[in-house]
């Protein structure tokens, strides 16, 4: 049985974004993984409802959950903005306050050590 680590320093985070176009979305994901800004990316189909330009909109999108290190958030966020086709892409960081020691170690080893 794997131990659970409580991450008091919030070293690990999940970054959430969305995309509607599979080609650009999957290209973005591939780049984030190749550049070691992400250890794991999961994609889920969702229907989004939101206010945009004075109207309520609805779109079929993909919800993207990116597991990474907190110290990489700024670089990851900037890379998403560069690669994303939306004018205002969703970029939200959620702390991972606890998790499997083995899994968190894997994130630490997989993502690059610093944003520089």
C-alpha positions, 0 to 999 in steps of 0.5 A, spaced: 500 500 500 502 506 498 503 512 503 500 518 502 504 525 503 501 531 505 504 537 501 504 542 506 508 547 501 503 545 496 509 543 491 504 540 486 498 543 483 493 541 478 492 546 472 485 546 469 484 549 462 479 547 456 479 547 448 474 546 443 478 544 437 481 537 438 487 539 433 490 545 437 488 542 443 492 536 442 498 540 439 498 544 446 498 538 450 503 534 446 508 541 447 506 541 455 508 534 455 514 535 451 517 541 454 516 537 461 511 543 464 506 537 465 507 530 468 500 528 466 494 531 462 487 528 462 482 530 458 474 530 459 468 532 454 464 537 457 459 542 455 460 549 457 455 555 459 458 562 460 458 569 459 462 572 453 461 579 449 454 580 453 451 574 451 450 567 454 454 562 450 454 554 450 460 550 447 462 543 447 469 543 449 474 538 452 476 540 460 483 539 461 487 537 467 494 538 468 498 535 473 505 539 475 509 542 480 507 549 483 513 552 481 512 551 473 505 554 474 507 561 471 511 558 465 505 553 464 500 559 464 504 563 459 505 557 454 498 555 454 496 563 452 501 562 447 498 556 444 491 557 445 486 559 440 482 563 445 482 570 447 481 568 454 483 561 455 481 558 462 487 557 466 486 555 474 491 552 479 488 548 484 493 545 490 494 538 491 494 538 498 495 530 499 496 524 494 500 518 493 507 518 495 509 514 489 505 519 484 507 525 487 514 523 487 513 521 479 510 528 478 517 531 481 521 527 477 517 528 470 516 535 470 523 539 469 526 542 476 525 549 474 521 554 470 528 557 467 
